[in-house]
Amino acid sequence: MHLIADLRYGARLLRKAPGFSALAVVALALGMGATTAIFSLVFAVLLKPLPYRAPEQLLVIWEKNPAQNRYKLFVAPVNFLEWRKQSHEMEAMAALQDVRITLTGGPNGHLDPEELKAQRVTADLFPLLGVQPVNGRTFLPRRTSRAIPTLSC
């Protein structure tokens, strides 16, 4: 009984001040929209688990060179191979390296060259992450007679 009377009273007050009512509705809409956007961002970045097998067990290791004030360097292939050989605590290890490649050609050779960001990875990266390609297969380890194999891509 009191609820209906309160709702009627509120409706009368809102009809008496339509400008204030519109401002209140806009403020509520902006507040709800901002809250939803922030939650969506936090969920996507912080709360949603990574789409890999056992993401809590993944570890990224960088090299550093304090003399040159550089602290996030990709691991040198020689060091990676040695770490993989000597590691008894890691289930598996894979390496990757940022590279830039130039895309040329196109239909009938009519395409301006374009520089693309890419990554060279070792053949065991995809099994380590527990992901499968949609089509085809992942990379095979390169067999080579050199002492230091290059990263497969």
VOVO-534570 format. One record per residue (C-alpha): residue number from 1; x, y, z. Coordinates in steps of 0.05 Angstrom, whole numbers, plus 32768, in hexadecimal, padded with zeros to 4 digits. Layout:
N
n: NUM, x: X, y: Y, z: Z .
...
***
This chain:
153
n: 1, x: 8000, y: 8000, z: 8000 .
n: 2, x: 8038, y: 8030, z: 8013 .
n: 3, x: 8060, y: 801D, z: 7FD6 .
n: 4, x: 8029, y: 8031, z: 7FA5 .
n: 5, x: 8021, y: 8074, z: 7FC9 .
n: 6, x: 806C, y: 8080, z: 7FC7 .
n: 7, x: 806F, y: 8070, z: 7F7C .
n: 8, x: 8035, y: 80A1, z: 7F6D .
n: 9, x: 8057, y: 80D7, z: 7F97 .
n: 10, x: 8099, y: 80CC, z: 7F72 .
n: 11, x: 8076, y: 80CF, z: 7F2E .
n: 12, x: 8055, y: 8111, z: 7F41 .
n: 13, x: 8098, y: 812F, z: 7F55 .
n: 14, x: 80B9, y: 8118, z: 7F14 .
n: 15, x: 8080, y: 8137, z: 7EEB .
n: 16, x: 8089, y: 8179, z: 7F0F .
n: 17, x: 80D4, y: 817D, z: 7EFD .
n: 18, x: 80DD, y: 815C, z: 7EB8 .
n: 19, x: 8122, y: 817C, z: 7EAD .
n: 20, x: 813D, y: 815F, z: 7EEE .
n: 21, x: 811C, y: 811C, z: 7EDE .
n: 22, x: 813E, y: 8119, z: 7E9A .
n: 23, x: 8181, y: 812C, z: 7EB8 .
n: 24, x: 817A, y: 80F6, z: 7EED .
n: 25, x: 816A, y: 80C1, z: 7EB9 .
n: 26, x: 81A5, y: 80D6, z: 7E8E .
n: 27, x: 81D4, y: 80D4, z: 7ECA .
n: 28, x: 81BC, y: 808F, z: 7EDE .
n: 29, x: 81C4, y: 8076, z: 7E96 .
n: 30, x: 820B, y: 8091, z: 7E91 .
n: 31, x: 821D, y: 8073, z: 7ED5 .
n: 32, x: 8202, y: 802E, z: 7EC2 .
n: 33, x: 8224, y: 8031, z: 7E7E .
n: 34, x: 8267, y: 8045, z: 7E9C .
n: 35, x: 8262, y: 800F, z: 7ED1 .
n: 36, x: 8252, y: 7FDA, z: 7E9D .
n: 37, x: 828C, y: 7FF0, z: 7E70 .
n: 38, x: 82BE, y: 7FEF, z: 7EAA .
n: 39, x: 82A6, y: 7FAB, z: 7EC2 .
n: 40, x: 82AB, y: 7F8F, z: 7E7B .
n: 41, x: 82F2, y: 7FA8, z: 7E75 .
n: 42, x: 8308, y: 7F8E, z: 7EB9 .
n: 43, x: 82E8, y: 7F4A, z: 7EAA .
n: 44, x: 8309, y: 7F45, z: 7E66 .
n: 45, x: 834E, y: 7F5A, z: 7E7F .
n: 46, x: 8353, y: 7F41, z: 7EC6 .
n: 47, x: 831E, y: 7F0E, z: 7ED7 .
n: 48, x: 8312, y: 7EE4, z: 7E98 .
n: 49, x: 8343, y: 7EAA, z: 7E96 .
n: 50, x: 8373, y: 7EA6, z: 7E5C .
n: 51, x: 835C, y: 7E76, z: 7E25 .
n: 52, x: 8396, y: 7E46, z: 7E31 .
n: 53, x: 839E, y: 7E04, z: 7E54 .
n: 54, x: 83B2, y: 7E12, z: 7E9C .
n: 55, x: 83BD, y: 7E5E, z: 7E95 .
n: 56, x: 83D1, y: 7E63, z: 7EDF .
n: 57, x: 840F, y: 7E3A, z: 7ECF .
n: 58, x: 8428, y: 7E66, z: 7E95 .
n: 59, x: 8468, y: 7E8D, z: 7EA1 .
n: 60, x: 848B, y: 7EC1, z: 7E76 .
n: 61, x: 84D5, y: 7ECA, z: 7E7D .
n: 62, x: 84FB, y: 7F06, z: 7E62 .
n: 63, x: 8545, y: 7F15, z: 7E5F .
n: 64, x: 855F, y: 7F57, z: 7E78 .
n: 65, x: 859C, y: 7F83, z: 7E6B .
n: 66, x: 85A2, y: 7FB5, z: 7EA3 .
n: 67, x: 85E1, y: 7FD4, z: 7E83 .
n: 68, x: 85B6, y: 7FEB, z: 7E49 .
n: 69, x: 8579, y: 7FF9, z: 7E76 .
n: 70, x: 8550, y: 7FC4, z: 7E50 .
n: 71, x: 8526, y: 7F94, z: 7E7A .
n: 72, x: 84F5, y: 7F70, z: 7E4C .
n: 73, x: 8520, y: 7F4F, z: 7E17 .
n: 74, x: 850F, y: 7F10, z: 7DF2 .
n: 75, x: 8538, y: 7ED4, z: 7E07 .
n: 76, x: 8574, y: 7EC5, z: 7DDA .
n: 77, x: 856B, y: 7E82, z: 7DB6 .
n: 78, x: 85AB, y: 7E66, z: 7DD6 .
n: 79, x: 8592, y: 7E77, z: 7E1B .
n: 80, x: 854D, y: 7E5A, z: 7E0D .
n: 81, x: 856A, y: 7E18, z: 7DF5 .
n: 82, x: 8596, y: 7E14, z: 7E32 .
n: 83, x: 855D, y: 7E24, z: 7E62 .
n: 84, x: 8531, y: 7DF0, z: 7E41 .
n: 85, x: 8569, y: 7DBD, z: 7E46 .
n: 86, x: 8577, y: 7DCA, z: 7E8F .
n: 87, x: 8530, y: 7DD7, z: 7EA8 .
n: 88, x: 8512, y: 7DA0, z: 7ED2 .
n: 89, x: 84DA, y: 7DC9, z: 7EF1 .
n: 90, x: 84B7, y: 7DE0, z: 7EB1 .
n: 91, x: 8486, y: 7DB0, z: 7E8F .
n: 92, x: 8495, y: 7DD0, z: 7E4C .
n: 93, x: 84B6, y: 7E0E, z: 7E2F .
n: 94, x: 84AC, y: 7E35, z: 7DEF .
n: 95, x: 84CB, y: 7E74, z: 7DD4 .
n: 96, x: 84B0, y: 7EAD, z: 7DAA .
n: 97, x: 84CE, y: 7EEB, z: 7D8A .
n: 98, x: 84AD, y: 7F29, z: 7D6D .
n: 99, x: 84C0, y: 7F35, z: 7D24 .
n: 100, x: 84A9, y: 7F63, z: 7CEC .
n: 101, x: 849C, y: 7F46, z: 7CA8 .
n: 102, x: 848B, y: 7F68, z: 7C66 .
n: 103, x: 844E, y: 7F52, z: 7C40 .
n: 104, x: 8455, y: 7F5B, z: 7BF6 .
n: 105, x: 8430, y: 7F43, z: 7BB8 .
n: 106, x: 83E5, y: 7F3B, z: 7BB9 .
n: 107, x: 83B6, y: 7F2F, z: 7B7F .
n: 108, x: 83DE, y: 7F37, z: 7B3F .
n: 109, x: 8417, y: 7F55, z: 7B69 .
n: 110, x: 83F1, y: 7F96, z: 7B74 .
n: 111, x: 83F8, y: 7FA2, z: 7BBE .
n: 112, x: 8425, y: 7FD4, z: 7BE0 .
n: 113, x: 8457, y: 7FB4, z: 7C10 .
n: 114, x: 843E, y: 7FB5, z: 7C58 .
n: 115, x: 8465, y: 7FA8, z: 7C97 .
n: 116, x: 8443, y: 7F78, z: 7CC7 .
n: 117, x: 8451, y: 7F64, z: 7D0F .
n: 118, x: 845B, y: 7F19, z: 7D17 .
n: 119, x: 847A, y: 7EE8, z: 7D48 .
n: 120, x: 84AB, y: 7EB0, z: 7D3D .
n: 121, x: 849C, y: 7E77, z: 7D6C .
n: 122, x: 84B8, y: 7E33, z: 7D7D .
n: 123, x: 8491, y: 7DF7, z: 7D67 .
n: 124, x: 847B, y: 7DE4, z: 7DAE .
n: 125, x: 8456, y: 7E26, z: 7DBD .
n: 126, x: 8411, y: 7E0E, z: 7DA8 .
n: 127, x: 8413, y: 7DCB, z: 7DCD .
n: 128, x: 842C, y: 7DF0, z: 7E0A .
n: 129, x: 83F1, y: 7E20, z: 7E08 .
n: 130, x: 83C1, y: 7DE6, z: 7DF9 .
n: 131, x: 83A4, y: 7E05, z: 7DBA .
n: 132, x: 8396, y: 7DE4, z: 7D77 .
n: 133, x: 8392, y: 7E06, z: 7D33 .
n: 134, x: 834E, y: 7E0B, z: 7D13 .
n: 135, x: 836A, y: 7DEF, z: 7CD1 .
n: 136, x: 83A9, y: 7DC8, z: 7CC4 .
n: 137, x: 83DF, y: 7DBA, z: 7CF7 .
n: 138, x: 840F, y: 7DE0, z: 7D23 .
n: 139, x: 8459, y: 7DE8, z: 7D15 .
n: 140, x: 8488, y: 7DAE, z: 7D13 .
n: 141, x: 84CC, y: 7DB1, z: 7D34 .
n: 142, x: 8502, y: 7DC4, z: 7D02 .
n: 143, x: 8538, y: 7D8F, z: 7CFB .
n: 144, x: 857B, y: 7DAF, z: 7CEE .
n: 145, x: 85C4, y: 7D9D, z: 7CF6 .
n: 146, x: 85D6, y: 7DE1, z: 7D12 .
n: 147, x: 85E7, y: 7DE6, z: 7D5B .
n: 148, x: 85B4, y: 7E1D, z: 7D67 .
n: 149, x: 8572, y: 7E12, z: 7D42 .
n: 150, x: 854C, y: 7E50, z: 7D2D .
n: 151, x: 8506, y: 7E5C, z: 7D46 .
n: 152, x: 84D3, y: 7E3C, z: 7D19 .
n: 153, x: 849B, y: 7E65, z: 7CFA .
***
